[in-house]
Amino acid sequence: MINTKSNLKHRLMAVRFAIWDLHLYLDTHPDDDEKLRLLNSYKEKYAKMLPEFESSYGPLSIASGSGC
């Protein structure tokens, strides 16, 4: 069984990958409003998940701890 830290980290990585993939898609399909809404929902999800992880386990990256 995957522990909570690993589980949350894997979920964060999956959401971050989806964000990156949607950015690439929207570079070539800028008028796809459905995918833009999906991108924004993933960004909101990531913004909620990241503080949850960092409050329990510390910064996920160097930029997280510095306020960049």
C-alpha positions in Angstrom: 0.0 0.0 0.0 1.3 3.5 -0.9 1.7 5.8 2.1 -0.1 9.1 2.3 3.0 11.2 1.4 3.7 9.1 -1.8 0.0 9.0 -2.7 -0.4 12.8 -2.5 2.9 13.4 -4.3 1.9 11.1 -7.1 -1.5 12.9 -7.4 0.3 16.2 -7.5 2.6 15.0 -10.3 -0.3 13.7 -12.3 -2.2 17.0 -12.0 1.0 18.9 -12.9 1.5 16.7 -16.0 -2.1 17.3 -17.1 -1.6 21.1 -16.8 1.6 20.9 -18.9 -0.1 18.6 -21.5 -3.1 21.0 -21.8 -0.7 24.0 -22.2 0.9 22.2 -25.1 -2.4 21.3 -26.6 -3.7 24.9 -26.3 -0.6 26.2 -28.1 -2.0 24.5 -31.2 -5.7 24.8 -30.4 -6.1 28.2 -28.8 -9.9 28.4 -29.5 -10.8 25.2 -27.6 -12.8 26.7 -24.7 -13.6 23.3 -23.2 -9.9 22.4 -22.8 -9.2 25.9 -21.4 -11.8 25.3 -18.7 -10.3 21.9 -18.0 -6.9 23.5 -17.7 -8.2 26.1 -15.3 -9.9 23.4 -13.2 -6.6 21.5 -12.9 -4.8 24.6 -11.9 -7.3 25.2 -9.2 -7.0 21.6 -8.0 -3.2 21.9 -8.0 -3.3 25.2 -6.1 -5.4 23.4 -3.3 -3.3 20.3 -3.2 0.1 21.9 -3.0 -0.4 23.7 0.3 -1.9 20.5 1.7 1.3 18.6 0.8 3.7 21.3 1.9 2.0 21.9 5.2 2.5 18.2 6.1 5.8 17.4 4.4 7.6 20.6 3.5 8.3 22.4 0.2 7.9 20.3 -2.9 10.5 22.4 -4.8 13.1 25.1 -4.1 10.7 27.8 -5.5 7.9 26.6 -3.1 9.9 27.6 0.0 11.1 30.9 -1.2 7.8 32.5 -2.2 8.9 32.7 -5.9 
